[in-house]
Amino acid sequence: MAQQIPISPEARADGPAGPDGTHAIAPDVAYQRHTLVNVVYLGPPGAGDRGWVLVDAGIPGSRGTIEKTAAARFGAGARPAAILMTHGHFDHVGALEDLAEAWDAPVYAHGLETPYLDGSAAYPPPDPRVGGGLFALISPLFPTKPVDVGARLRLLPEDGSVPPLPGWRWLHTPGHSPGHVSFWRPDDRMLVAGDAFVTTAQESIYAVAVQETELHGPPRYLTIDWEAARASVEALARLRPETAVTGHGRPLKGSALREGLDALVRDFAIVAVPRDGRYVAEPARAADGSAYRPT
């Protein structure tokens, strides 16, 4: 099992699932677990057509559930104003192509992530040497082939704004992938962190099933730049978030979240970085092109 920062169960920010299948975190923020990954719905219930935003698109086969949930939460036929991508790994883009087409929705991502979203480059191969459980061992079987939503792909604005979401900002949080981003609302210190850090040991099937409350660095088997990953966690910790929902695991809140992030930053080399691994000594980076492989 990967090392972790334990967190009190009282720090969980989610309650039971509501009638629309989501767990509310704030009046206009909810998440839904899709087997091993979370998707996030931003917008008040009943927001209507183009009145809400989807963050990430789940695993393959998620389309029907996401569409059904969106209709129940926002109204029949309610399409999102946009789909925001924290990054393009297989477990976050599973239904992206189908949903973007069905909803005729723009897809926003960081420029360094676009090669994985326009079909032009594949991710570096996963690393089974990082340890921590069966998911890590079988990670070479995970797909790295990119999706192609190039016709609807838009770059997040350089000024940090999020076009469909006044009051939200995007933050470049690389390491897990070159163009990974997180989304931040300063007014209530709400953080959608993607996989910059997670709250379950994603390398372990058991941990994913149990969903114990703990803090981890990004999933090890797909993280390609550990120096950048640490800097990203440090930047997010400096925000002092009140609530955080991550790509894997339960959302957390309060002082326990902030203290946990401080501990994760302090002990990152021990808790997050694997003892062995192909990207520990030789990171794959956008600057030298090693993060991108031709398809």
Secondary structure, 3 states (H helix, E strand, C coil): CCCCEECCHHHECCCCCCCCCCEEEECCEEEEEECCEEEEEECCCCCCCCCCEEECCCCCCCHHHHHHHHHHHHCCCCCCCEEECCCCCCCCCCCHHHHHHHHCCCEEECHHHHHHCECCEECCCCCHHHCCCHHHHCHHHCCCCCCECHHHEEECCCCCECCCCCCCEEEECCCCCCCCEEEEECCCCEEEEECCCEECCCCCHHHHHHCCCEEECCCHHHCCCHHHHHHHHHHHHHCCCCEEEECCECCEEHHHHHHHHHHHHHCHHHHCCCCCCHHHHCCCCCCCCCCCEEC
